[in-house]
Amino acid sequence: MWVLLSHKLSVATPSYDMGPSLEIRPFKQIERGNSSNSYFVSFLNHLGTHVDAPLHFDPRGRPIAGFGVDFFIFERPVLVDIPKGVGELITADELRSLYDEIRDADLLMIRTGFQRFRESDVEAFSRRGPCLSDGAARYIVEELPRLRAVGVDAISISSPMRREEGRAAHRTLLVGRDFLIIEDMDLMDKPSNIRRVFVMPLLIDGVDSAPCMVLAEV
């Protein structure tokens, strides 16, 4: 059985700090006499469920299209619950308490529960979400060497309320390393018995990161 861990993109998709969302413009329309329908679709490459590659914070880092297909397949994914409210930090101590559960993971997905605001309070979801602390990022780098990616159900591992902390966490995870950060995942009510995860980004040459579809085998 397969479940989707990513959101569909739409003109209503929230953007970080209420930034630009998706725009759709018709190019050809049957109702206008064309033989088919087609559209121009414009969006920020960090919109919706997306993958940050190292180039996002490391000028010498690997871009999203620079990874082989195998890097996007995770055989030991782990989903954990670390409930968080407005602007709260995910800490190293919280990850340390889960060490036995996450030590062999190649993908760590953190369900904060903040996804509940994604539709009901877009401004809160976009601007006042939780943040991965730099201490937690350093714990991942130093104590979880098998981990190749971390994902969250918040709009980012950073928060506009804690920009410097979030930037530091991004740098710790991405600079000088082949690592991925999956943001704005759909983890609500998803089962914990996940066997494998496939992350499928748009492989666009020349950009740091890209929207993606995430499939989980349960």
N, C-alpha and C positions, 0 to 999 in steps of 0.2 A: 504494500500500500504506500502511496505517495501523498505527501501534504506540502502545501506551498508555504514557505516562510518569508515570502516577499509580498509587497503591496503592488497593486496595479498602478501604473502612472495615469494621472488624469489632470485636467486643468485645476482640480481642487487639491492636488497633492501639496501638503505643507512644505515650505522651504525653510532652511535654517535662518533664524532671526527674521522671519517674514520676508525673505528675499524673493527673487523672481521665481515664478512657477512655470508650468508648461503652457506653451501656446501652440494652437493648431490653426493653420490657414489652408483652405482648399486650394489645390493647384488645378486639378481637373474635376469636373462634376458632371455626372450623367444628366442631371436636371438642367444643366446649362448647355446641353447639346454635345458634350464630350462622350467618347466611347466607354470611359471608365471613370472611377473615382480615385483620386490620389491627393496627398496632403503634404504640406510642409509642416514638420514638427520641430519645435525649438524648445530646448530646456537646458538648464544648468547641469553639468555632468555630476553634480553632487545632489541631485534631486531624487526623492523617494528612496527606496531600498537601493543602496549603491555600495560599491567597494572602493575604499581608499587604498591605493598602491603606494609604495615608498616614494615615488616622485612627488606625491602630494606635499611632503615636507622635506624631501632630500633632493637637491638639484642634480645629484648624481644617481639617484635611486631609479629602480626599475619602473617603467610606466605600466599601465594596466594591460596593454597589448603585448608586453614583453615577457609574460609568463607562459609557460607551457600548460597544456590542458590539464595535465596530472596535478598541477598545483591547486587547481580549483575543486578537486575531489577529496573529501575528508572521510576517512574510514573510522575515526574515533571521536565523533562529535559528542559534546556534553552540554546539556541545557541545565542551568542552575537558576534558582530564584534568589535575587537580592533586592527586595522591595525598596524603592526610593521615591521620595517626594520632591517637591520643588527645589531645584538647585542643590540637592544633596550629593555628596561624594560617594563613589564606590571606592572602598579603601583596601589597602593591602591586607589588613587584618581580616577582612571579610573573605578575601580569596584564600588566605592562609588557613582559615577555619574549614575550608572546603578542599584542602590539599589532597586528601585520600581519594576524593571523587574526581578531581580534575587533573591529577598529575600526569596521566598518560594521554590526555586529550590532544588532538591536533587542531580542533576547533572548539573554542569556548563561547557559548552563547549565554548572555546574561539577560534574564528577564526581570526588568525593574518594575514592571506594571505601569510605567508612565505612558505606555501606549494608549491607555484608557482616555487620554486627553486628545488623541490625534484627530478625532472628529468632533468631539463635544466642546473642546476649547483649543482651537488651532493656535491662538496666540501663546497660550501657556506651553503647548507642545513645542512650538518653534523657538521660544525665547527663555523658558524657565525650567528646562529639563535637568535631569541629573548629569553628573560628570564623572568620568573615570579619573581618579586622582593620579598624579604622576607617580606617587608611591606604589599604587596598584600596577601601573604600567611597568615600573622597575621590578616589581615582584614577578610579573609575567616573564620578563626578559631573563631574570636571574634564576628563577626557581622552576619555570615551566618550559624547558628547552625543546620539548616536542611540539609545543604549540606553534602553529603557523598562521592562525587567524583568531580574531576575537570579534564577536558580533553583539549588538545591543538592540533593544526595542525602542530606544529613545532616538531622537532625530540625529544625534551624533554622540560620540563618546565625550565631546566637549559640550559646553553650555554657554550661551551668551552671558550668563550670570557669572561664569568662571572662565573667561576666555584664556587667561594666561596659564591656568592649570590645565585646561584642555589642550592648548597648544603644546605644552610641555609633555603631556601624555602621548600626543601624536608623534612628537619628535623621538621620544624614548622608544616607541614601538616600531617606527618606520625608518629612522635614519641609520644607514649602514647595514640594513637587514632586509631579507626577503620576507615580508610579513604583510598581511592583509587586515583591514578593519572594515567590517560590514555594519553599516548604520541604517537605522529606520527599518529594522526587520519586523515581520509580523510573527510575534511569538505568543500572542494571546490565545489561551486555551489549547495550546499545542501539546501533544504528548511528550513525555520525557524519554520514552524508550526509542530514541532515534538511532538507527543503525548506520546510515551514511547520509552525507549532505553533498549536494552538487551545487556549486555557485557558478552562475552563467552570466558573466558581464558582457556588455557590448564591447567588443575588442576594437576600439577606435585608436588608430595610430596617432601618436603625438599628444595624448592627454594623460594626466596623472591617474584618473579614476573614472568610473563609469557606473550608471545604473545597471542593475542585475536582476535576474530571476534566481531564486534559491529554492531548490527542491530537496525534501528530506524523505528518506525511506524509513518507514516504521514497521 
